[in-house]
Amino acid sequence: MIEVETCRAALLGSAERDVWRAFQAADPALASPYFSLGFLDAMSIVRRDTRVLVIRESGDIRGFLPFHKGALGHARPLGGPLSDHHGFIAAPGAVFDLQTVLRKAGLKVFDFFGALGTQTAFRDHAQEVDGSWVIDLSGGYDAWIDTRSAVEPKAFRNLRARRRKLEEETSSFRFRINDDRPDVLAKALEWKSAQYRRTSHFDVFSVDWTRKLIDTLLGGGLDNTSGLVSSLEINGQLAAAHVGMRSDTVLHYWFPVYDPAFSKLGPGLNLLLEIARGLSADGLNEIHLGPGEYDFKRELASWQFPLASGYATAPSLAGAARRIADRIENAAESLPLGVVSTLPGRAFRRIDRLAAFRAA
């Protein structure tokens, strides 16, 4: 029988942290910085609602589940809406019943939207299944280029043409894989905020904790996690930037942005390829591009790993309310009303997304 303890990151002792590191090191599926202790510590600095479940059996730690504790026992994954990947940090093959874990932790609802689909605890409650695209650099940059060029010859011809155009039609250009200039970070986040507003998406950097998180990740000193800003300058002007985070072996491709004035030169893709080249030489094995049906992800990625979205509830009024909301959404979407039938679901998701960003 399992026992579940809820605690703050700062209260994890050295023994618990050693077990966490051992779990992460033993399972390649947990190599992302999202599963590192450093990301937990960074989130605990910027959000007071950060917690972690410690799951024990016969006194031995079997797993951890980091999360954000909301009102009325509502839990969300660590990192909130910025978390593309989440799940249990446990030994390979470990199996948990998510409802039992929630009940023993006193939690009523757990919403997830990028949980590892390989973990049965989430797969059993999944309503949607997606995949996260992966650039595999484990054999080196040249091996990845050769393999993907054979599969996507047209796409890689276009990439080579864009690189030639960059070399031939500019007086100068410079890549920086690790660009620590504050003005570059500021400009990258300014551009990203403008892009969110232009495309009618919520500006994730309009809330304090998201920017503080980036600063914390870039500040260094975290366990197997660090922020990374990369840039491309063309003719002395910033043309593209990427703000991401990495573990020892995985870069999470997080916030890419470029100046549309340079779009014909493919600044974003040129920067991504240079990041792959540079970090491959620095021991990086994978770049996680996240989910989404984008041509560049499909063309560059070597493979995908499954992600699950859904929710689990423990017996409670909050759990019943979550299930009722889900039934309303499903019933509305089954009606032959066109776009109108999606409105309840869109409203619920928007409310939940805003609540997740505003929590602290």
C-alpha positions as CSV (number, residue, x, y, z in Angstrom):
1,M,0.0,0.0,0.0
2,I,1.4,3.4,-1.0
3,E,1.7,6.4,1.2
4,V,1.6,10.0,-0.3
5,E,3.2,13.0,1.3
6,T,2.8,16.6,0.0
7,C,5.7,19.0,0.6
8,R,7.4,22.1,-0.7
9,A,10.5,21.7,-2.8
10,A,12.7,23.3,-0.1
11,L,11.7,20.5,2.3
12,L,13.0,17.7,0.1
13,G,16.0,16.3,1.9
14,S,19.3,15.2,0.3
15,A,18.1,11.5,0.4
16,E,14.9,12.4,-1.5
17,R,16.9,14.5,-4.0
18,D,19.4,11.7,-4.6
19,V,16.5,9.3,-5.4
20,W,14.9,11.9,-7.8
21,R,18.3,12.2,-9.6
22,A,18.6,8.4,-9.8
23,F,15.1,8.1,-11.2
24,Q,15.7,10.7,-13.9
25,A,19.1,9.3,-14.9
26,A,17.6,5.8,-15.2
27,D,14.8,6.7,-17.6
28,P,15.5,8.4,-21.0
29,A,11.9,9.5,-21.1
30,L,12.7,11.8,-18.1
31,A,15.8,13.5,-19.7
32,S,13.9,16.8,-20.4
33,P,14.7,19.7,-18.2
34,Y,11.1,19.7,-17.3
35,F,11.7,16.6,-15.1
36,S,14.9,18.0,-13.4
37,L,15.1,19.1,-9.8
38,G,16.3,22.4,-11.1
39,F,13.0,23.1,-12.8
40,L,11.2,22.3,-9.6
41,D,13.4,24.6,-7.6
42,A,13.0,27.4,-10.2
43,M,9.2,27.1,-10.1
44,S,9.2,27.1,-6.3
45,I,11.1,30.4,-6.3
46,V,8.6,32.1,-8.6
47,R,5.3,30.5,-7.6
48,R,4.3,29.9,-4.0
49,D,1.8,27.2,-4.9
50,T,4.5,24.8,-6.1
51,R,4.3,21.4,-4.3
52,V,5.6,17.9,-4.9
53,L,4.0,14.6,-3.9
54,V,6.4,12.0,-2.5
55,I,5.0,8.5,-3.0
56,R,6.3,5.7,-0.8
57,E,5.7,2.0,-0.4
58,S,6.9,0.2,2.7
59,G,9.0,3.3,3.5
60,D,10.8,3.3,0.1
61,I,10.3,6.2,-2.3
62,R,8.6,5.0,-5.5
63,G,8.0,8.3,-7.2
64,F,7.4,12.0,-7.2
65,L,4.7,14.1,-8.8
66,P,5.4,17.9,-8.8
67,F,2.4,20.2,-9.3
68,H,0.7,23.5,-8.5
69,K,-1.9,23.5,-5.8
70,G,-5.0,25.4,-6.6
71,A,-8.2,26.3,-4.8
72,L,-10.6,23.5,-3.7
73,G,-8.0,20.8,-4.2
74,H,-7.5,21.5,-7.9
75,A,-4.0,20.6,-9.1
76,R,-2.1,21.4,-12.3
77,P,1.2,20.2,-13.7
78,L,4.5,21.9,-12.6
79,G,5.1,24.9,-14.8
80,G,1.4,25.4,-15.4
81,P,0.6,26.4,-19.0
82,L,4.3,26.7,-19.8
83,S,4.8,23.0,-19.2
84,D,4.8,21.1,-22.5
85,H,5.9,17.9,-20.7
86,H,5.1,16.5,-17.3
87,G,4.5,13.4,-15.3
88,F,5.8,11.1,-12.6
89,I,9.5,11.1,-11.8
90,A,9.9,7.4,-11.0
91,A,11.8,4.3,-11.9
92,P,11.3,3.0,-15.4
93,G,8.2,0.9,-15.6
94,A,6.7,2.1,-12.3
95,V,2.9,2.1,-12.4
96,F,0.7,4.3,-10.3
97,D,-3.1,4.7,-10.1
98,L,-3.6,8.4,-10.5
99,Q,-6.9,8.5,-8.7
100,T,-5.5,6.7,-5.7
101,V,-2.5,9.1,-5.6
102,L,-4.9,12.1,-5.7
103,R,-7.1,10.7,-3.0
104,K,-4.2,9.9,-0.6
105,A,-2.8,13.4,-1.2
106,G,-6.1,15.1,-0.5
107,L,-6.4,16.4,-4.1
108,K,-9.7,16.5,-5.9
109,V,-8.8,17.2,-9.6
110,F,-5.7,17.0,-11.6
111,D,-5.8,18.5,-15.1
112,F,-2.9,17.5,-17.5
113,F,-2.2,18.5,-21.1
114,G,1.3,17.2,-21.9
115,A,1.7,14.2,-19.7
116,L,4.0,11.4,-20.8
117,G,1.8,9.0,-22.8
118,T,4.1,6.2,-21.8
119,Q,3.0,6.5,-18.2
120,T,-0.2,4.4,-17.7
121,A,-1.4,6.7,-14.9
122,F,-2.1,9.4,-17.4
123,R,-2.9,7.2,-20.4
124,D,-5.8,5.7,-18.5
125,H,-7.4,9.1,-18.1
126,A,-6.4,10.6,-21.5
127,Q,-9.1,12.3,-23.6
128,E,-6.6,13.3,-26.3
129,V,-3.3,11.9,-27.4
130,D,-0.7,13.9,-29.2
131,G,3.1,13.7,-29.8
132,S,6.2,15.8,-29.0
133,W,8.6,16.1,-31.9
134,V,12.3,15.2,-31.3
135,I,15.4,16.1,-33.2
136,D,17.8,13.1,-32.5
137,L,21.4,14.3,-32.2
138,S,22.7,11.2,-30.4
139,G,24.7,10.2,-33.5
140,G,25.9,13.7,-34.1
141,Y,24.8,16.7,-36.1
142,D,26.0,15.3,-39.5
143,A,24.3,12.0,-39.0
144,W,21.0,13.7,-38.2
145,I,21.3,15.9,-41.3
146,D,22.1,12.9,-43.5
147,T,19.2,10.9,-42.1
148,R,16.5,13.6,-42.4
149,S,17.8,14.8,-45.8
150,A,17.1,11.3,-47.1
151,V,13.6,11.3,-45.7
152,E,12.7,15.0,-46.5
153,P,15.0,15.9,-49.5
154,K,12.9,18.9,-50.7
155,A,12.7,20.4,-47.2
156,F,16.5,20.1,-46.7
157,R,17.2,21.5,-50.2
158,N,15.2,24.6,-49.1
159,L,17.1,24.8,-45.9
160,R,20.4,24.7,-47.7
161,A,19.2,27.4,-50.1
162,R,18.2,29.6,-47.2
163,R,21.7,29.2,-45.7
164,R,23.3,30.1,-49.1
165,K,21.0,33.2,-49.3
166,L,22.1,34.2,-45.8
167,E,25.7,33.9,-46.8
168,E,25.4,35.5,-50.2
169,E,22.9,38.3,-49.7
170,T,24.1,39.8,-46.4
171,S,27.3,41.8,-45.6
172,S,27.6,40.0,-42.3
173,F,25.9,37.6,-39.9
174,R,26.7,36.1,-36.6
175,F,25.2,33.2,-34.5
176,R,25.5,33.2,-30.7
177,I,24.4,29.9,-29.2
178,N,24.8,31.2,-25.6
179,D,24.0,34.9,-25.8
180,D,23.9,36.5,-22.3
181,R,23.3,40.0,-23.4
182,P,20.4,41.5,-21.5
183,D,19.1,43.6,-24.4
184,V,18.8,40.4,-26.6
185,L,16.7,38.7,-24.0
186,A,14.6,41.8,-23.6
187,K,14.0,42.2,-27.3
188,A,13.2,38.5,-27.7
189,L,10.5,38.6,-25.1
190,E,9.2,41.9,-26.4
191,W,8.9,40.3,-29.9
192,K,7.2,37.2,-28.4
193,S,4.7,39.3,-26.5
194,A,3.8,41.2,-29.7
195,Q,3.5,38.0,-31.6
196,Y,1.0,36.6,-29.0
197,R,-1.1,39.8,-29.2
198,R,-1.0,39.9,-33.0
199,T,-2.2,36.3,-33.2
200,S,-4.9,36.8,-30.5
201,H,-3.2,34.5,-28.0
202,F,-2.8,35.2,-24.3
203,D,0.6,36.9,-23.7
204,V,2.3,34.6,-21.3
205,F,4.8,37.3,-20.4
206,S,2.1,39.6,-19.2
207,V,2.2,37.9,-15.7
208,D,5.1,38.4,-13.4
209,W,6.1,34.8,-12.6
210,T,6.8,33.8,-16.2
211,R,9.4,36.5,-16.7
212,K,10.9,35.7,-13.2
213,L,11.1,32.1,-14.3
214,I,13.2,32.9,-17.3
215,D,15.5,35.1,-15.2
216,T,15.8,32.3,-12.6
217,L,16.6,29.7,-15.2
218,L,19.2,32.0,-16.8
219,G,20.7,32.9,-13.4
220,G,22.5,29.5,-13.1
221,G,23.1,27.3,-10.1
222,L,20.2,24.9,-10.8
223,D,20.3,21.2,-10.7
224,N,20.6,19.8,-14.3
225,T,18.6,22.8,-15.7
226,S,19.6,26.1,-17.2
227,G,18.1,28.7,-19.4
228,L,19.7,29.4,-22.8
229,V,19.3,32.4,-25.1
230,S,20.6,32.0,-28.7
231,S,20.6,34.7,-31.4
232,L,21.3,35.5,-35.0
233,E,22.4,38.9,-36.0
234,I,22.3,40.0,-39.7
235,N,24.1,43.1,-40.8
236,G,24.5,44.1,-37.2
237,Q,20.8,43.8,-36.3
238,L,19.0,41.1,-34.3
239,A,17.2,38.9,-36.7
240,A,16.2,35.9,-34.7
241,A,16.4,34.7,-31.1
242,H,15.4,31.6,-29.1
243,V,14.8,31.5,-25.4
244,G,14.8,27.9,-24.1
245,M,16.1,25.7,-21.3
246,R,18.2,22.6,-21.3
247,S,19.3,19.7,-19.1
248,D,22.6,17.9,-19.6
249,T,21.3,16.1,-22.7
250,V,18.1,17.7,-23.9
251,L,17.2,21.2,-25.1
252,H,13.6,22.2,-24.9
253,Y,12.8,24.5,-27.9
254,W,10.6,27.0,-26.1
255,F,10.2,30.6,-27.3
256,P,11.5,31.1,-30.8
257,V,11.0,34.5,-32.5
258,Y,12.3,36.4,-35.5
259,D,12.1,39.8,-37.2
260,P,9.7,39.5,-40.2
261,A,11.9,42.0,-42.0
262,F,14.4,39.2,-42.5
263,S,11.9,36.4,-43.2
264,K,13.2,35.7,-46.8
265,L,16.5,34.6,-45.3
266,G,14.9,32.0,-43.0
267,P,16.4,33.4,-39.8
268,G,14.5,31.2,-37.4
269,L,15.3,27.9,-39.1
270,N,18.9,29.0,-39.7
271,L,19.2,29.7,-36.0
272,L,17.6,26.4,-35.0
273,L,20.0,24.4,-37.3
274,E,23.0,26.3,-35.8
275,I,21.8,25.6,-32.3
276,A,21.6,21.9,-33.2
277,R,25.1,22.0,-34.7
278,G,26.6,23.8,-31.7
279,L,24.9,21.9,-28.9
280,S,25.5,18.5,-30.5
281,A,29.2,19.2,-30.2
282,D,28.5,20.1,-26.5
283,G,27.0,16.7,-25.7
284,L,23.3,17.4,-26.4
285,N,21.4,14.3,-27.5
286,E,18.0,15.7,-28.3
287,I,16.1,18.9,-29.1
288,H,12.4,18.6,-28.0
289,L,10.3,20.7,-30.4
290,G,7.0,20.0,-28.5
291,P,3.7,19.1,-30.0
292,G,1.9,20.8,-32.9
293,E,1.4,20.1,-36.6
294,Y,3.9,22.4,-38.0
295,D,5.8,21.6,-41.2
296,F,9.2,22.4,-39.8
297,K,8.7,20.1,-36.9
298,R,7.6,17.2,-39.1
299,E,10.4,17.8,-41.5
300,L,13.2,18.2,-38.9
301,A,12.1,15.7,-36.3
302,S,13.5,12.2,-36.1
303,W,10.6,10.8,-34.2
304,Q,7.8,11.6,-31.6
305,F,7.0,10.5,-28.1
306,P,3.4,10.3,-27.0
307,L,1.7,12.9,-24.9
308,A,-1.7,12.6,-23.1
309,S,-4.2,15.3,-22.2
310,G,-7.1,14.8,-19.8
311,Y,-8.0,14.9,-16.2
312,A,-8.4,12.6,-13.2
313,T,-10.6,13.2,-10.2
314,A,-11.0,11.8,-6.6
315,P,-14.5,11.5,-5.1
316,S,-15.5,15.0,-4.2
317,L,-17.7,17.9,-5.1
318,A,-14.9,19.5,-7.0
319,G,-14.3,16.3,-8.9
320,A,-18.1,16.1,-9.7
321,A,-18.1,19.7,-10.9
322,R,-15.1,18.9,-13.2
323,R,-16.9,15.9,-14.7
324,I,-20.1,17.9,-15.2
325,A,-18.1,20.6,-17.1
326,D,-16.6,17.9,-19.3
327,R,-20.1,16.5,-20.1
328,I,-21.4,19.9,-21.0
329,E,-18.4,20.5,-23.3
330,N,-18.8,17.0,-24.9
331,A,-22.6,17.4,-25.3
332,A,-22.2,20.9,-26.9
333,E,-19.6,19.7,-29.4
334,S,-21.9,16.8,-30.5
335,L,-24.6,19.2,-31.6
336,P,-24.8,20.1,-35.3
337,L,-24.3,23.8,-34.6
338,G,-21.0,24.4,-36.4
339,V,-18.6,26.7,-34.6
340,V,-21.2,27.6,-32.0
341,S,-20.9,24.0,-30.6
342,T,-17.3,24.6,-29.6
343,L,-18.0,27.7,-27.6
344,P,-18.6,26.0,-24.2
345,G,-15.4,24.0,-24.5
346,R,-13.4,27.0,-25.6
347,A,-14.8,29.1,-22.7
348,F,-13.9,26.4,-20.1
349,R,-10.4,26.0,-21.5
350,R,-9.8,29.8,-21.6
351,I,-11.0,30.2,-18.0
352,D,-8.7,27.3,-16.8
353,R,-5.8,28.7,-18.8
354,L,-6.2,32.2,-17.3
355,A,-6.6,30.7,-13.8
356,A,-3.4,28.7,-14.2
357,F,-1.4,31.7,-15.3
358,R,-2.8,33.9,-12.5
359,A,-2.2,31.4,-9.7
360,A,0.9,32.0,-7.6
